Amino acid sequence: MISPQEAANGLEKEIEISHKETCGECSGLQKGLNTSICETCGGQGRKQAIKKIKFSLPGNLSMPGVIKPMTRLRIAGEGDAGIIGGENGDLYIYLIIDNSR
């Protein structure tokens, strides 16, 4: 949630998210040494991790119609790791203006 003041003036924010990243042991290939199942990710090719993301918003977002309920912000390449070592997906952050702040 962001305050009406943050929406009007812009903001820079850092958040922590839980996401899936490529397994460092098998590089997302799902197999360990000697083609056995990777012990680190259990053959998934990805593992759960915590990641910090920084994003910024320009000011004047509180103008009528700019931020509607559940407006989403797309951050390319910051989502979950792709399957079998593929590219990361996009991260979507949903913006809510908290008028009680």
C-alpha positions in Angstrom: 0.0 0.0 0.0 1.1 3.5 -0.7 -0.1 6.7 0.8 -1.9 9.5 -1.2 1.2 11.7 -0.6 3.5 9.0 -2.1 1.2 8.7 -5.1 1.3 12.5 -5.6 5.0 13.0 -5.0 6.4 9.8 -6.4 8.4 7.3 -4.4 11.3 4.9 -4.4 10.7 1.7 -2.6 12.5 -1.6 -1.8 10.4 -4.7 -1.0 11.3 -8.3 -0.2 9.6 -11.0 -2.2 9.6 -14.8 -2.1 10.2 -16.2 -5.5 11.7 -19.2 -7.4 15.2 -18.8 -8.7 17.3 -21.2 -10.9 19.0 -23.9 -8.9 22.7 -23.0 -8.6 23.7 -26.7 -8.3 22.1 -28.0 -11.5 21.7 -24.7 -13.3 18.0 -25.4 -13.8 18.7 -28.7 -15.7 17.0 -30.7 -13.0 19.7 -33.3 -12.8 22.8 -33.5 -10.6 26.1 -35.2 -11.3 25.9 -38.6 -13.1 22.3 -37.7 -14.4 20.8 -38.4 -10.9 18.1 -36.1 -9.6 19.6 -32.9 -8.2 19.6 -33.1 -4.4 19.5 -29.3 -4.0 16.2 -28.7 -5.8 14.8 -32.2 -5.9 14.7 -32.2 -9.7 12.6 -29.1 -9.9 15.4 -27.0 -11.5 14.3 -24.1 -9.3 14.4 -23.3 -5.5 12.5 -20.9 -3.3 14.4 -17.8 -2.3 13.9 -14.3 -0.8 14.9 -11.4 -3.0 14.9 -7.6 -2.6 13.5 -5.5 -5.4 13.8 -1.8 -5.8 11.3 0.2 -7.9 10.3 3.8 -8.3 7.1 5.6 -9.3 6.8 9.0 -10.9 4.7 11.7 -9.1 1.1 12.7 -10.0 -0.3 9.2 -9.7 -3.1 10.5 -7.5 -4.8 12.2 -10.4 -8.3 10.7 -10.9 -8.1 7.6 -13.1 -4.3 7.1 -12.9 -4.4 4.5 -10.1 -7.5 2.4 -10.1 -8.1 -0.4 -7.6 -5.4 -3.1 -8.0 -3.4 -1.2 -10.6 -0.4 -3.3 -11.4 3.2 -2.3 -12.1 5.2 -4.7 -14.3 9.0 -5.2 -13.7 10.4 -7.1 -16.6 12.8 -10.0 -15.8 12.3 -9.9 -12.0 9.8 -12.7 -11.6 10.2 -16.5 -11.1 13.0 -18.3 -12.9 12.0 -20.1 -16.0 11.6 -23.9 -16.3 14.8 -25.9 -17.2 17.1 -22.9 -17.0 14.8 -20.6 -19.0 14.6 -16.8 -18.6 13.0 -15.2 -15.6 9.4 -14.1 -15.9 8.0 -10.6 -15.1 7.1 -9.5 -11.6 3.8 -7.7 -11.1 3.3 -5.4 -8.1 -0.3 -4.4 -7.3 -0.6 -0.8 -6.2 -3.2 0.2 -3.6 -3.5 3.8 -2.4 -4.4 3.8 1.4 -6.5 6.9 1.8 -6.5 6.4 5.6 -2.8 7.4 5.8 
